[in-house]
């Protein structure tokens, strides 16, 4: 009788354990973006346009642990005189979990003035590890982001009732190490861009000082105060001057751009 009860218990437990095993991943409510979205930015140094960047979301039949994915692609390249002085041709790709907005695969190809980087990461969130194309495995927290998935994940955060000074944070795996990205809400502002005026939430990422920046608030960015949460402007104070990344084009936004004035 005892053995029979044991068998029955195991038989009942298997589907329950299997079901709970599929639910260990975080679930993120995403109302900010969808397939087909394309954003285009220009990088300016002073009054000179030095580069362009595009980010877009494509359909893919690739799966991550059997789960449906978005294929996010980001490209950056130098233009005009800067292309002759310092040629840049960068491509980043991330395959994001559609339900958790966390990456399962990441690809980075950088060519900046002859300096090249080639990185491929395979995330195993079920084991809380990431594997690199150099044959190394690193421990990561569940849901750790990559450099591109972080851009999309941050747009799912709820800023509607944010208070001045409130900080949002999440882990990122980059260059073979995990660090916590923290972004601090400052206030709401209406800013003017080449695409018009937008009501925006203003943030600063609390960046590491000493490496590139003198002050942890030397980077500022503005995100549309609507359901799309599109970054429209980024300013960074570098030793060589102020660099601006500003939105110059967008297509297939998920929601009406109600922040535009």
Secondary structure, DSSP 8 states (H G I E B T S, - for coil): -HHHHHHHHHHHHHHHHHHHHHT-S------S--TT-EEEEEEEETTEEEEEEEEEEEEEEEEETTEEEEEEEEEEEE-HHHHHHS-BEEEEEEEEETTT--EEEEEEEEEETTEEEEEEEEEETTTTEEEETTS-EEE--TT-B-TTHHHHHHTTS--TT--TT-EEEEEEEETTEEEEEEEEEEEEEEEEETTEEEEEEEEEE---BTTTBSSTTSEEEEEESSTT--EEEEEEEETTEEEEEEEEEEE--SS--TTB-
